[in-house]
Every structure is written in C-alpha cells, then in structure tokens.
Amino acid sequence: MGARYRNLVTPLALIAAVILVYMENPWVYPKPGTTENDIATVAFWVLTIVVIILMFEDRKTPGAEVVEVEGPAFTRYLFSNTRAGLFWLPIRIFLGFEWAVAGWHKLSGTGWMDGGAPLLGYWQSAVKVPAQGSAPITFDWYRAFLQFLIDHHAQGWFAVLITLGELAVGIALLVGALVGVAAFFGIVMNMSYLLAGSTSVNPIMFALAIGLILGWKVAGYYGLDRFLLPKLGVPWRAKVATVPLT
C-alpha cells in the first residue's frame, strides 16, 4: 500500500506542477473567466488535495520517519529545544495581543456581532474591479468565493466566526496553549485578508506565525503547552506499519 502511494504521488505532483506552470506563464495562460481558466484551476487544486492526502497516508509506511536530510544544528535547537521557548515568547506575546485586541474591538463594537455590516462592506469593496488600475483581489477564484458569500448573505455568521476566531487565536497564543494550532488558524485569517487585498500588519504576522508553527513543540513551553503537550502527546502521530522479518 505504501509503495503504491509513493508511486502515485510523483506523477500526480508533476502533473500539478505542469498545470501550475501553464497557469502562471503570462504567454500561455488563458484569460480570466474562460473555460480553460476554470478547468486549469479546478484540476490544479484537485490534484494538490489528492497529493496531500496520499502523502498523509504515506506517513504510516515503514521508513517514513527516517530523516534523509539533516537540518542545521541551530534550526534543530530553535524548533526542538525547550530553552528556545524564550525566543518564541515575545513573538507569541506580540501576535497574541494583535489578534486578541482585533477580536475584542469587533466584539465590543457595533456591526460585527449584530449583522456583519462592516464585513459586508469590506467584501463589496474587495470584489470591485475598477475601470483603471489594479483590482484589490488578484485571483479570480477568491473574488468568486467572496461574491458567493455576498450573494448568500453570509456576512452575519461569518463576522461572528471571524470575531471569535481572532479572540481565540489571541488568547491561545498569549497563554501558550496549543500554539502551533493557534498559529495555523491565525495564518488562515492572515492569508484571507491578504488575498482580499489588505496588507497592513498581515505579512509580518504571517511570517512570525510560520515560525511558531515550525517550533510548535517548544514555542509554548513558557506557557500552558509545557503541561498540555505531555498530557495530550501527539494525537495525529500515525502508527507506522511494521514489516515482519522473513
């Protein structure tokens, strides 16, 4: 089973790469809104998801945990040594307050928890395509996604989701609880804002959150993760298959 996954991953990933080259090549890429554009976009994302699933399953095979390329000693220290938690502590505090304050302003203000009018206005501004100059959104698929939310009046529940999500991420980072998970959801929100054309502090927060995800084992050591992670273990750890000796 494992060998079959590995045999499938390589050709599917290569096909996805070829489609991506086709999509990003300015000399051959079809015009936005055309059938070819839609087919290429859907094919790329379907293949990408399939490759990720196959690689996720491949982690169970013998030899999947073998480190084939050793990283530099400093990165191993930074991402795996509990003493490096002091390095991640100020980053956690900065990101935690950024998210918590943003969420609190939405929660205590007007519009976000009672209808989502500010979010609707933000979406409507983002999806506009000006007659001259560049549109806020670069990717057509994301503009279509926001337009879908606008057409289905999703701003009410989506605004509540964003507000509570920002608060949850901020509090988790401040207290050091499941830092890697909190940073991941923070990145999801940063990416959503960036795709909609909002820059602000999002690039900085995005970059710092990647570091927290990479250092998830120690980033919350000076916080609740010091006690949570040993209790929880690693619930997503796959049981590696064993091959009987013959």
C-alpha positions as CSV (number, residue, x, y, z in Angstrom):
1,M,0.0,0.0,0.0
2,G,2.8,2.4,0.9
3,A,4.7,1.8,-2.3
4,R,1.5,2.4,-4.3
5,Y,1.0,5.8,-2.6
6,R,4.6,6.8,-3.4
7,N,4.2,5.6,-7.0
8,L,1.1,7.7,-7.4
9,V,2.3,10.9,-5.6
10,T,5.2,11.6,-8.0
11,P,3.3,11.6,-11.3
12,L,0.3,13.4,-9.9
13,A,2.6,16.1,-8.3
14,L,4.4,16.5,-11.6
15,I,1.1,17.0,-13.5
16,A,0.0,19.6,-10.9
17,A,3.3,21.3,-11.4
18,V,2.9,21.4,-15.2
19,I,-0.6,22.9,-14.8
20,L,0.8,25.5,-12.4
21,V,3.4,26.5,-14.9
22,Y,0.7,26.8,-17.5
23,M,-1.4,28.9,-15.2
24,E,1.4,31.2,-14.1
25,N,3.0,31.6,-17.6
26,P,1.9,35.0,-18.9
27,W,2.4,34.0,-22.5
28,V,0.1,31.0,-22.5
29,Y,-2.3,31.4,-19.5
30,P,-5.9,31.7,-20.6
31,K,-7.8,34.9,-19.9
32,P,-9.7,35.1,-16.6
33,G,-13.2,33.9,-16.8
34,T,-12.6,31.5,-19.7
35,T,-13.5,27.8,-19.6
36,E,-9.8,26.9,-19.9
37,N,-9.0,29.0,-16.9
38,D,-11.7,27.3,-14.8
39,I,-10.6,23.8,-15.8
40,A,-6.9,24.5,-15.1
41,T,-7.7,26.0,-11.7
42,V,-10.0,23.1,-10.6
43,A,-7.6,20.5,-11.9
44,F,-4.7,22.0,-10.1
45,W,-6.5,22.2,-6.7
46,V,-7.9,18.7,-7.1
47,L,-4.5,17.2,-7.8
48,T,-3.0,19.2,-5.0
49,I,-5.5,17.9,-2.5
50,V,-5.1,14.3,-3.7
51,V,-1.3,14.6,-3.4
52,I,-1.5,15.9,0.1
53,I,-3.9,13.0,1.1
54,L,-1.6,10.4,-0.4
55,M,1.4,11.9,1.4
56,F,-0.5,12.0,4.6
57,E,-1.2,8.2,4.2
58,D,2.4,7.6,3.3
59,R,3.5,8.6,6.7
60,K,2.3,5.3,8.0
61,T,4.7,3.2,5.9
62,P,8.0,1.8,7.2
63,G,10.8,4.2,6.8
64,A,8.5,7.3,6.7
65,E,10.1,8.7,9.9
66,V,13.7,8.3,8.6
67,V,15.3,11.8,8.3
68,E,17.0,11.7,4.9
69,V,18.4,15.3,5.1
70,E,19.7,16.6,8.4
71,G,18.9,20.3,9.1
72,P,21.4,22.8,10.6
73,A,22.1,22.4,14.3
74,F,20.7,25.9,15.0
75,T,17.3,25.1,13.5
76,R,17.1,21.9,15.4
77,Y,17.8,23.8,18.6
78,L,15.3,26.6,17.7
79,F,12.5,24.3,16.8
80,S,13.1,21.4,19.2
81,N,14.9,22.6,22.4
82,T,12.7,23.8,25.3
83,R,15.2,26.6,26.1
84,A,14.4,28.1,22.7
85,G,10.9,28.8,24.1
86,L,12.3,32.0,25.4
87,F,13.0,33.1,21.8
88,W,9.4,32.4,20.8
89,L,7.9,34.0,23.9
90,P,8.0,37.7,22.7
91,I,6.7,36.6,19.3
92,R,3.8,34.8,20.9
93,I,3.0,37.9,23.0
94,F,3.1,40.2,20.0
95,L,0.9,38.0,17.9
96,G,-1.4,37.2,20.8
97,F,-2.1,40.8,21.5
98,E,-2.6,41.7,17.9
99,W,-5.2,39.0,17.5
100,A,-6.9,39.5,20.9
101,V,-7.2,43.3,20.5
102,A,-8.6,43.0,17.0
103,G,-11.1,40.4,18.1
104,W,-12.1,42.5,21.2
105,H,-12.7,45.6,19.1
106,K,-15.1,43.6,16.9
107,L,-16.8,42.0,19.9
108,S,-17.2,45.2,21.9
109,G,-18.0,47.4,18.9
110,T,-21.1,47.5,16.7
111,G,-21.8,45.7,13.4
112,W,-19.7,42.6,13.7
113,M,-21.8,40.6,16.2
114,D,-25.1,42.1,15.1
115,G,-25.4,41.6,11.3
116,G,-21.9,41.8,10.0
117,A,-22.4,45.1,8.1
118,P,-18.7,46.1,8.3
119,L,-17.7,42.7,6.9
120,L,-20.2,43.1,4.0
121,G,-18.8,46.5,3.1
122,Y,-15.3,45.1,3.2
123,W,-16.2,42.2,0.9
124,Q,-18.1,44.5,-1.5
125,S,-15.1,46.9,-1.7
126,A,-12.7,43.9,-2.3
127,V,-14.6,42.4,-5.2
128,K,-14.9,45.6,-7.2
129,V,-12.9,45.7,-10.4
130,P,-12.0,49.3,-11.3
131,A,-12.1,50.5,-14.8
132,Q,-8.5,51.7,-14.4
133,G,-5.7,50.4,-12.2
134,S,-5.4,47.1,-10.4
135,A,-8.2,45.4,-8.5
136,P,-7.7,44.7,-4.8
137,I,-8.1,40.9,-5.4
138,T,-5.5,39.3,-7.8
139,F,-7.0,35.8,-8.0
140,D,-10.4,35.3,-9.8
141,W,-11.2,32.3,-7.7
142,Y,-11.0,34.2,-4.5
143,R,-13.1,37.1,-5.9
144,A,-15.7,34.4,-6.9
145,F,-15.6,33.0,-3.4
146,L,-16.3,36.4,-1.8
147,Q,-19.0,37.1,-4.3
148,F,-20.6,33.8,-3.4
149,L,-20.6,34.8,0.3
150,I,-22.1,38.2,-0.6
151,D,-24.8,36.7,-2.7
152,H,-25.8,34.2,0.0
153,H,-25.8,36.9,2.8
154,A,-23.1,35.1,4.8
155,Q,-21.8,38.2,6.5
156,G,-23.9,37.7,9.6
157,W,-22.4,34.3,10.7
158,F,-19.1,34.9,9.1
159,A,-18.5,38.1,11.1
160,V,-19.2,36.2,14.3
161,L,-16.8,33.5,13.2
162,I,-14.0,36.0,12.5
163,T,-14.6,37.8,15.8
164,L,-14.5,34.7,18.0
165,G,-11.7,33.2,15.9
166,E,-9.4,36.3,16.4
167,L,-10.1,36.2,20.1
168,A,-9.5,32.5,20.4
169,V,-6.2,32.7,18.5
170,G,-5.0,35.7,20.5
171,I,-5.8,34.1,23.9
172,A,-4.3,30.8,22.9
173,L,-1.0,32.5,21.9
174,L,-0.9,34.6,25.0
175,V,-1.3,31.7,27.4
176,G,0.7,29.3,25.2
177,A,-2.0,26.7,24.7
178,L,-1.7,24.6,21.5
179,V,0.5,27.3,20.0
180,G,1.0,25.5,16.7
181,V,-2.7,25.0,16.1
182,A,-3.5,28.7,17.1
183,A,-0.7,30.0,14.8
184,F,-2.1,27.9,11.9
185,F,-5.6,29.4,12.2
186,G,-4.0,32.8,12.5
187,I,-2.2,32.2,9.3
188,V,-5.5,31.2,7.6
189,M,-7.0,34.5,8.6
190,N,-3.9,36.5,7.6
191,M,-4.0,34.7,4.2
192,S,-7.7,35.5,3.8
193,Y,-7.1,39.2,4.4
194,L,-4.0,39.3,2.1
195,L,-6.0,37.6,-0.7
196,A,-8.7,40.2,-0.3
197,G,-6.1,43.0,-0.8
198,S,-5.5,44.0,2.8
199,T,-1.8,44.4,3.7
200,S,-1.4,46.3,7.0
201,V,0.5,44.0,9.5
202,N,-0.7,40.8,7.9
203,P,2.6,40.0,6.1
204,I,4.6,40.4,9.4
205,M,2.1,38.3,11.4
206,F,2.1,35.7,8.7
207,A,5.9,35.3,8.7
208,L,6.1,35.2,12.5
209,A,3.2,32.6,12.7
210,I,5.1,30.3,10.4
211,G,7.9,30.3,12.9
212,L,5.5,29.4,15.7
213,I,4.1,26.5,13.6
214,L,7.6,25.1,12.9
215,G,8.5,25.5,16.6
216,W,5.2,24.2,17.9
217,K,6.9,21.7,20.2
218,V,8.7,24.4,22.2
219,A,7.0,27.7,21.3
220,G,4.5,27.3,24.1
221,Y,6.9,25.8,26.7
222,Y,6.7,29.0,28.7
223,G,3.0,28.7,28.8
224,L,0.3,26.0,29.1
225,D,1.9,23.8,26.4
226,R,4.5,22.9,28.9
227,F,1.8,20.8,30.6
228,L,-0.7,20.3,27.8
229,L,1.6,18.6,25.2
230,P,3.0,15.9,27.5
231,K,-0.6,15.1,28.5
232,L,-2.0,15.1,25.0
233,G,1.0,13.5,23.4
234,V,0.8,13.8,19.6
235,P,-2.7,12.6,18.7
236,W,-2.0,12.9,15.0
237,R,1.0,10.6,15.1
238,A,0.5,7.7,12.7
239,K,1.0,4.2,13.7
240,V,3.8,3.1,11.5
241,A,3.3,-0.3,9.8
242,T,5.8,-3.0,10.6
243,V,7.1,-5.5,8.1
244,P,7.6,-9.0,9.5
245,L,11.0,-10.5,9.1
246,T,11.1,-13.5,6.7
